[in-house]
Amino acid sequence: MHGLESGPRGRKVERLSRNFDVHAVDMGGILRRGRSSTNPDTLVLVQALVAGLFLTLYLARYSTAFNSAMTLFGTVVVSVGLYKMIVSKVVYACLRAQVEAIESFAPDIVVGSSFGGALGVMAIGEGHWNGPTLLLCPAHKLVSRYMLSLAPSIPPGFDHRVLVCHGDQDKIVPLAHSQELVGACGTKVSLKIVKDGDHRLSTLSKELEHMVIDVLDADRRLEKINYDSDE
């Protein structure tokens, strides 16, 4: 699952494709439509803001201050609601694309980077994915802020290995976000802090394949322990 500024031909996908059968969904079209100024949802928001502004100015001139204040308040509430609807629509369109890929491709592991990492957390939290996962600088809290909603999380009872990898020099997604995510989960979720690592984790390209293998191996050991304990 790629980030906002990346795609299915990004550096991480290219690196993993050398030794793994990688299926990367292109979310670029969905994201571009969401950002477009000609998006019907965006136009509705702009029209609502303009109408509310003119109505407020009109009432400020011909009506009481109370009515003007209530109109302005209503305009703000409607605008925030429309904003939340637009952002959520784009995010969930991306999530649906990823869920469809998971269902058709049946991967051994899900790897998500930045925005893709946020979708990975959402897929786990909403029950769409139940398997080993590698999250690279997941932007789950930033995405939730844009959606004006609570940050997604990994359920404490999630029964597969999850590795969260984050650079200590990430200037886009704070390391603290990953620390909070891991801290709220059980022992199956661990955090790897990359020294001098930026948001792109540029220094990690050679280790990425080994990290995927390590997560898969750890998950297989976990499955064996659970199997033995059930007997």
N, C-alpha and C positions, 0 to 999 in steps of 0.2 A: 504494500500500500504506500504509494508515493506521497511526497509532500506537496504543498501548494505551488512551489516554484519548480518542481521537478516533473517527472513523467515516467512512462514505462521504458524509456530508453536512458534513464538517468544513470549516474555513476554506480550507485549501489546495486541497481538491477543488473547492469552490465557485468559487474564484478561477480555477483552470485550466479549469473547465467553461464559462467565458465565451467562450473562443476555441478550445477543443479538444474533441474527442469523447473524454470521459473515462469509463473503466470502472473503478469502484472497488468492490472486494469487501468486503462487510460481515463482519468477523471478530468482531463483538461477541458473537454467540451462542456461538461457540466459546470465547471468552475468559471469558464469564460462567459457562459450564458448568465450565471449568477452575478458576475461583475459588470455585465453590459449595461450601459445607460439606457438601452432600448428594451431592456427586460420589462415586460408588462407589470410585474410586481413593483419594480423600481419606479415606473411611471405613476402607478397608483399612489405610492408613498409621496412622490414629489407633488402630485396634484392635491393630495390631502393636506400637505404642509402649506402649500400656496393658498388653498381655499381657507384653511384655518387662520392663516395670517391676515388675509383680507377681511375675514369675518371679525377677527379680534379688533382690527383697526377701525372697522365700521362701528362696532359696539362701543369702542372707546370714545368715539366722537358723539354718538347719538344715544347711548344708554348709560347705565350706572356702572361704576367701577366694579361692583360685585359681578354683574353679568359678564363684563369683559374678562375678569379674572377666571370665572368659571369656564368661559369659552376657550381661553388660552389653556387652562388645565385639561379640558377635554381634548383639545388638539394635540397636546403633548402625549396624553394617554393613548389616543388612536395612533399617533405616529410611532410610538414605542411598540405598540402591538403589531403594526404592520412591519416594522423593522425586524422584530423577532420572527414573524412569519416568513419573511423573505430569507433570512439567514438560515433558519431551521429547514426550510424547504431545500436549499442548496446542500446543506450538510447531509440531510437524510436521503437525498437523491444519490449522493456519493456513497453513503452507507449501503443503500440498496444495491448499487452496482457491485460493491465488494461482497455483499452477502450472496448475490447471484453467482459470483465467481467462485466463492467458497463451496457453494452447493454443487456446482458443475465440475469444478476441478478437483475437489476433495484433497486439499493439500495436507502434507505431513506437518507443516509449520506455517504460521503466519508471521510475516515480517512487516512492521509498519514504521515509517519514519515521519516525524513531525506531525503534520495534519493526518497523515496515514496512521501514525501512532495513536492519535486521538480516535480515529475510526476503529482501530484495533481494540482499544479499551471499551468503546461503545459496543462493538460486536460481542465482546466477552460479557459485558454487563447486561446486555439485553438478550443473552442466550443464543446468539447467532453462531458463535464459534466456541468450541470446547476442545481445545488442543494446545500443544506447546506454542509459545509466542515469544517473539523478539521485538521489543519496542525501542526505537532509537529516538531519543529526545522527544518523547510524545508531547504534543501540544493540546492535551485534553482540557486543561484548565483554561487556556486561552480561547479555544473553540467554544467552550461552555459560556465564557463571558460574552462573546459575540452573540451567542444564542440567548443570552439573558436567562440562563438556566443553571442548575446545579451541575458541578463537574461529574462526569461519569467515573466509575470506579470498578475495580476488580473484586467480585464477591470473595469474602474470606474463605469460603468453602470451595473455591475453584480448584479443580482436582488435576491441574496440569502445570508443568513448569513454565514460568514466565521470567524472562530476563529483561530488565529495563536498563538501557545503556545511555549515559548522559555525560556530556563534556562539562568540565568545571569552568570553562571559559565561554559557555553558550550565552550570547548576548540577546537572543531572541526568545527562547523558552528558559525560564529560570530553573536551575538545577533543583531548587527547593520543591518545584512541582512534582518531579519524579520521586524525590525523597518522601514527600507526603503520600504519594500514590502507593509506594512500596511499604511505607510504615503502617498503612491502614490494612494491609493484607497479611496473609499467613506466611509461613516459612517457605512456601512453594514459589513465592515471588521474590526475586533478589535484584539488587542494584549494582551495576558496574559503573564506577565513575572514571572517566577517561581524563587523565592528566593533560592539561593544555588543550583539551578537545573543544572545538567550536561547535556551532549548531549543525554544520554539515558533517561533523566527525571526520574531517579530511585525513586525519592521521590514522584512521582505523581501517582503511580499505583492505589491507592485507589480513587483518584479524577477523573480518566479517564472516568469512566462510567457516573459520574455526568456531566462532561464536554460535553459528547455526548448528553445527555438528554437536557442540557441547550441550546446547539446549535440548536437542533431540535425544542425545544419550542420557542426559539427566532425567528426561521425561520417561524414557523406557525403564530406567532403574526405578523410578517412582511407581510406574505401573506394576512392575514386578513385586515391589514391596507391598502395594495394595492387594495384589492378587494373593501373595503368600499369607497376608494377614487375614484374608477372607476364608482361607481353607481351615 
